[in-house]
Amino acid sequence: MAPTPTTEGITPWPADLAEQYRAAGYWKDEPLTTPIWRTAAEHPDAIALVDGDLRLTYGELIARSDALGARLLELGLDVDDRVLVQLPNTWEFVVLTLGCLRAGIIPVMALPAHRRHELEYLANHSESVAIVVPDTLRDFDHQQLGNDIRDAVDTVREVIVLGDASGGNVSLDDLCAPPEPGAEPGRELDALGVSPDAVALFLLSGGTTGLPKLIPRFHNDYRYNAEIANEVLGFGPDTVYLVTLPASHNFPLACPGLLGALIAGGRVVLSATPSPSKVFDVIERQGVTVVAAVPAVVQRWIDHEDEYRTGKLASLEVLQVGGSRLVDELAARVRPVLGATLQQVFGMAEGLLNMTTLDDPDDVVVGTQGRPVSDGDEVRVVDENGESLPPGGVGVLQTRGPYTLWGYYRAEEHNARAFSPDGWYITGDIVSLREDGNLVVQGRDKDLINRAGEKISGEEVENLVYRHPSVELAAAVAIPDKALGERVCVYATVRRGGTLALEDLRTLMSDANVADYKLPEVLVVVDDMPLTKVGKVDKKALRDDLAVRGPLEPGSTHLPAR
């Protein structure tokens, strides 16, 4: 009998909608891993995963994943326990994720760029019992960071380390080893009967009011998320999918991502970097057919191929682009330069996934961000009064459907603002809906900065900036950037007798162990901060000021004219 999933802090789908999704065939009432294990039973010798020189067949992948799941249980973890995961793109990440899903243990998907500021909050909020980190990565001591989190968070008992585990920490390498001779960990995990209604994993929101919210994704809904994306792209056994973005992101994880490729019986190839000089070699060597990227990466790939004419992309059929809007001029260059069909993807970790299709005309592929992938998706565009707008009207996108959440985890106050009374998720995206059903993204209505696909809360940056003794008033806003989409710009007024420079703020935030991508890149010091009639900082006025100032170089401080 399947264990009853924990529901505290979780907002479930209404019973009538859940029944509707089952009747429509969206929800299969099987764990997310079931189709992958089914493929492994049918084709155990097919290559499932490639990481550098290492190649794992489907049989080897599920054997290692089952062994890891059983070993976590032996370590004292249990069904519904949460594990904070901070790993780079390695085969161990895939084995760990699949093993946790099989054992009913819930991964909380952090990013390699996160530091103590983010990880301590996530561990506390999720009540994680373990944290998984690399030993070191890019000269940063993640193992020590893991130890610090364990010491600071009461629930964290274990630090699991990829690489050289020391001081009594648990070796991820050992957990990922093949099962011992004669052992049958799969039988033990089958007996758990993980519920398809249970939370499979937690993703992170972009976070507009401080640190990220936790997004519960259930076995039923997240499997459908990957499978419906598979249908749109035509994923199958011949698919070779390359992961270059951080694999813990929703986009490369399940849109359709590595989970979709494995569900379809295809092959997943991992890359530690999106650098074109390395990625192009991998594409040629592995015969990659599909890859996902953010606009800043696409720009680098196009520039590289334009300059060097490598000719290494012959196998590449589809380039998915998402995370932030791809400008039309860049979209138009994808096929002529890279030779691949562009698929625009506009999605969110909270659920709704929009895509252009591979046979869409050029005006749709270049000029829109696609349309909902499922017949079960409901979307509406509303004005400031919540009234639905006709096609062509510009307003806030709201949605609900078979894979879109009904509430963030343990976030009652925020949920009251983020969802309408009838359960529509208020995305905060400003869009227009064309007559043909395709969406065109215009921007955001929230206090959010989208730097190369990483969503940064302006409020979080401001709270940290206010720690500087010279700062009187501060506001973080997005400054447009051709390469990254947006960068973080801080406006500030300075107390009498104080001084302030950009490097002061960057050092302050680094010392607070904040992820590097959140650090301000432009500082504008002003004599007076514009305020609204109710006394709040007028960020629209600041954005207007940026437009008048014109391009400001990253790394620059701008002082008032005297």
N, C-alpha and C positions, 0 to 999 in steps of 0.2 A: 504494500500500500504506500502511495506517495506521501511523503511528509507534508504537513500543512505549512505553506509558506508564511513567513512572518508578514503581517500587514500593518504593523505600527509605523506611522509616518508615510504610508503608501496610499495614494489615491487610485483606487481601481477603476476600470471601465464600468459604466452602468451595466447592469445585468442584461437589459434588453439589447444594448448595442453589442455586448460580447456574444450573445446568442446570434445576433444578425451576422457578425463577422465569421462565426463558425459555420453558419448555414451557407454563407457565400463562398466558403472554402478558403478564406484568407488565413484563418487560424487552423492549423493542422492538429492541434492538441498533442504534439510531440515535442520533446526537448529540442533545442536549437541544433544540437550535435547529431541528432538521429540520421539525417540524410548523409552526413559526412561518413559516419560509421557504416552506413549502408553501402556507400560507394567503396569503402575500404574492403568490405566483405566480398564485393563483386570484382574489384580490380586491385587486389592488394599490392601488386608489383608496379602499378602506375606511379610515376613520380608526382608527389604532392607538393614538396617544398624544397626550394633551393636557396642556400645562403652561402655565397662564395663557392668554395669547393665542396661543401656539404650538400648532399642530396638525400632526402628522406622519401621513401615510398609511402603510399597510403597505409600499408600494413605497419610500417615502422612508426609513422606519425601517430596512429591511434594507440599502438602498443606503448609508446613513451608517454602519451597523454594520459592513458589509463593508469600507468604506473605512477605518474606524478600525482594524479588525483588520489589514489590509494595512499601514497606516502604522506600527503597533506593530512589525511584523516588519521594516519598513524602518529603524526606529529601532534595531534590533539585538536586540529581544526574540525569543524562540524558543518553540516548543512546550514546554509544561511549566514555563516560567518563571512565577514568582509576582509578582503586583502587589498591593500593599497599597492598598485603596480606602477613602478617608474622604470621602464626599460627602453633601450633603443631598439631599432629594427633588427632583431636577431631571431633565429629559429626557436630559441628558448622562449621568447615572448609568445609565439604561436602555441607551443606545447603547453606552457603555463595556462594560457587563456582557455584552451580546449580542455585541459585537465580540470581546471576549476569549474567550468561549465558542466562537465560530466559528474563531478562530485557535489554539485549544488552549492559550491563556494562562490561568493560574488566578488569578481574583480572590480576595483574602483580605478578607473583609467586615468592616471596622472600623466604628465608629460615629462620628458627628460630635462626640459628647461626649468621646471619648477624647483624651488628651493624651500628652505624651512618655513618661510612665511606661508606658502601655499600648502605644503605637505602636512604641517602640524594641524592646520585647520581641517583639511580633508580627512585626516586620520581621526580627529576628534568627532567630526560631524557624522562620519560613517560608522564610527565605533569599530574601526579596523582592528583585527587581532594580529595582523602581520603586515610588514612592508617589504616589498621586493625591489631591490636596487642593483645596479651594476657596482662592482668594486670601485672603479674609477672610470670616468668618461670625460674626454677632452680636458684632462689634468684636474678634474674636480673630484674630490673624495666623497662619492655618494655613500659608501659604506659607513663613514663617520656620520654623515647626515642621517642615515637610517638609524644608527645608534642613538643619535640625539632625539629623533622622533620617538623611539621606544622609551627613552628616559622621560620624555615630556608628556606622553599620552598614556594614561592608565590602562587602556584596553590592549595596547600593542604588546604582544608577548615575544614575537619572533622577528628577527631581521634575516631575510633570505637574500643571499648575495650571488649575483652572476659574476663568476671569476673567483678570486682568492678570498674565500670566507675566512674570517679570523675572529678570535675572541669569543668562541662559542656560537657564532652565527651559523646559520644553516646554508649549505651549499646548494644553489639552484642547479648547478651542473650535476650533482648527485641526484637531485629530485627528478631531473630530466632523463636520467639514464634508462636504458631498456629494462623491462621487468626481469627479475631474477629467474633463472631456469626453473620451470615447473610452476611458477606463480601465474595466477589468472586474475589480475586486478580488475579486468573488465566485468567479471561475474559479480564481484563485490559492488562495483558501481552500478551495474544494472539493478541490483537488489535494492538500491536506494530509492529507485522510482522517482527521480526528480520531476517535480510538477511543471507542466508547461505554463501554468499560471504564476509560477514563481519568478522573482526578479533574476534575470540572467547576469546582468552587469550594471554598473553605474557609469554613465558618461558625465562629462562636465559641461555645464552651460557656459555661454560666453560671459555671463556675469555682468550686469549693469549697475548693481547696487552693492558693490563690494566684491568679496571673493565668490568663486563659482558656486552655483547651485548644483545639486546632484540630481541627475536624470535617471530614474529607474527604467531600464529596458527589459521587458519580460521575454521569456523563451518564445512564446507565441508571436508577439509583435515583432521582435527583432529578427526572428527567422523569416517572417513575411517581408520585412524591410529588405533583406538581402535577396530573397527569392523573386520579388516583383522587379527589383532592379536588374536581376539576372535576365528576366524575360525581355526587358527593354533593350538590353545590350546583346542578347543572344548568347550568353555565356554557356559553354559546354565543355566537353572533355578536351577540345583542342585549344581552349583559352590558356594563354600564358600571361598572368597578371603580375605587373611589377609594382611593388610598394616602395615609394620614395618618400612620401610624407610620413610623419610619425604615426606608427601603426595603431596607436591608442586613440587616434581621432576617428570619429564616426565615418568620415568620408572614405579613407582607405581601409577601414575595418569592415564596413557592411553596406556600401553604396555603389555597386555590390561588394567591392573590396575583397579582402583576402577570405572572409567567410563565404561570400558569394561564390568566389572561384572554387573553393573547396566543396561547397554544396553542389556545384555543377560538375564536379569531377575534373576540374582543370588543374593547372599548376600555378603555384605562387612563388614568385622570386622576390627576395628581399634586398634592398639597397640601403646602406647606412647614410647615404648622402644624395641630394638631388643634383649635385654638380654635373653639368653636361659632359665634361670630359670623362667622367667615370660611368655615368648612367648610360651614355650612348654605347659604350663598350659592352655593358651588361645587356642592353637591348639586342645588340647584334649577336652576342655570344649565346644568349638563351632563347633567341627567337621570340622575344616579347611581343604580344599582340595588343595589349591594353595597358595604359598607365594613367594614373590620376595625378594632377598637379594643381597648384594655386597660380594665379596670374603672374606673380613676381618670378616664379620658377619658369613659367612658359616664356616670359620675356627673355630670360637667360638662354633657354634652349634655342629659341628662334635666332637670337643674336649669334650664338655659337655656330649653329648650322649655316647661317648666312655667311659667316666669315670663313669657316674652314671647309665647308662642303664635304662633310665626313662620309656621307653615303652609308651610314651605319643603321639607318632607321627603316630599312626595306621591309622588315617584318611587322612594323608597327601599324596597326589598323585603326585604333581609336585612341584619341587623347581626351580624357575627361578633365574638365577644368571647373573648379568650384572654390569655395572658401570666401571669395569676394567677387565682385563683378569684374568680368573680363571686358575691357574696353573694346568697342566695335572694331577699331583700327587693328588691334592686335589679333582679335578673333579672325579677321579676314586673311591674316598671314599664315595661319596654322597649316592649312592644306598645301598652299604653294611652297612653303619652306620645309615643313616637317613631313609632308606627304601622308598625313593621317587625317581621318575624319574627326572633326571637332565635335565633342558632345558637351554642351553647357549643362552644368549641374548646380541647381540652387536648392540646397537642403539645410537641415538643421538637426543637431543632435537630439532635439526634442521630438523629431518625427518627420513631418512632411518633406517629401522628396520630389523635386521637379527636375525633369530632364528634357532636352531636345532629343529627338530620335535620329537614328543613323541615316534615315532617308528623308529627313526634313529638308525643304529648300534652303538655299543660302541665306535668304533674308531672315528666316526663323533662327537658324543656327548662329548667325552673326549678331542679330539684333535683339534676341530674347534670351531669357534664362529657362525656357522650357515650360512644361505643364505637368500637373500631378501625374505620378506614375500609376496610381491605382484608381479603379472605378469607385472604390470606397472612400477616397479622399473628398472631403468637402472644403471648399475655399470660398471666402467672400472678402471683398475689399470695402472698407467702411470709412466714412468721414469722421471728423472730430466729435460728432454727436452719436457715433455708433450706427449711423444709417448706411445701408448697403448702397454702393455706387454702381452705376451702369458700366458696361465695358468702355474702357478708355479713361475712366475716372481715376485719379491718383489718390490713394489713401492707404490705410494700414491693413495689412494682410492678416486675416484670422482663419483658423483651420481646425478641423478635427477629422479623425479617421482611424483606421484599424491599426496604425502603428505610431500615432501621435499621443503623447502623454496627457493625462488628466490632472497631473499635479507633480511638482518637484518634491523631493524627499525631505520630510521634516521642515517644511517652509510654508506654514499656514498663512502668515501675513503676506508673503510674496505671492502665494497662489491666489489670494483674493484680488490682487492687481493684475496677475498674468492670465487669468481665465475669466471669461464671461459667465454669468449665472447659468447659462445653458451649456457650459462645457467647451466653448470654443477657445482655443489657445490664441492669445493675442501676441503675435510674433514680434511686433515692433518694426517690421520691415515695411518701408514705403514702396508700394508697387502700383503698376497699372495692369489691368487684365484685358488682353486684346480680345476681339471678337472670336478669334480662332482658339481661345483657351490658353494661350501662352502668356506667361508673366514677364513683365519688364521691371527689373529692380531699379528703383530710383534712389534709395538710400535707407537711413534708419531714423526712427523717431525717438530712439533712446539715447542715453548718455553712454555711447559705446564707440570705441575706436577699433577699427578692423585693420590690424597690421599684418599683411601677408597671410590672411586667414585666421590669425590668432586674435580673438576678441578680448579687448582690454576695457575694464571698467574705469571710466573717468573718475568716479567717486573713490575707488580704491587708490588710484594714483594721488588724488588730492589729499586723502587721509594721511598718506605717507609724507607728502610734501609739507604738510602743516607741522611736521615734527621739527622742521628747520626753524631756529629761533628768530631769523630775520623775516620770515614770511608772515605777512599780515592777512592777505586774502589770496586764494589760489583757485585756479580752474584748469582742468585738463580737457583739451579739445583735440579733435583730429585735424591734422594738417595734411592736405592732399599730397601724394607722392607718386610719381610715375612708376617707380620700381616696385613699391610695396603696397600701393593703394592708399594707405594712410600711415602716418607716424604720430607719435605722441608729442603734443605741444603743450607746454604749461605757461599760462599767464599768471603773473603774480604782482602784488603790490608789496613793498618792503617797509618794514617798521623804521621809524626815525632812527638814524644812526647805523642801520644795518646795511649789509651788502649781500649780494646774491649773484651767483653764476651757475650756469648749467651744470658744470662739473660738481658743484656742491650738492645739487639734488641727486645726481647720478650716484655719487659716493654714499650719500645718506641712504638711498634705497638699496644699493648693493650691500651696505653694512646691515640692512634689515633683512637680508637674505631673500630678496625679491627676484623673480625670474627676469633675466636680462631683457627680454623682449618688451617688458613693461616700462623700462627706464625712459624718461623724457629725452627727446632728441633735439628739441628746440625750446628755448626759454625766451619769453617776451616779458620784460619788466615794464609795468605801466604806472603812471602816477595815480590814476583812479580806475577802479574796476567798474564797468557798466553793470547796473543793477536793474532788475525788473521792478514793477510797481509794488510788488510784495516783498522787495528787499533781497531777492535771490540774485546770484550772479547771472547776468544775461548772456548765455552762451551763443545765442544767435548773433548778438552784437559782436562777440569775439570772432565768430566765423566770418562775419562781414568784414571785420578789421583785417583778418588774414587775407581775404580776397583782395583788399586794397593794397596791402603790403607786397603782394606778389610772392614769388618763390623765396623761401627761406632755407638756407643750407642746413642739412643735418649737422649737429654739433655746434650750433651757433647760439650766442646769447645776444639779445637785442634790448638795449637800454633806452629810456626816454630821452628825447632830444633836449638839450639844454641850451 
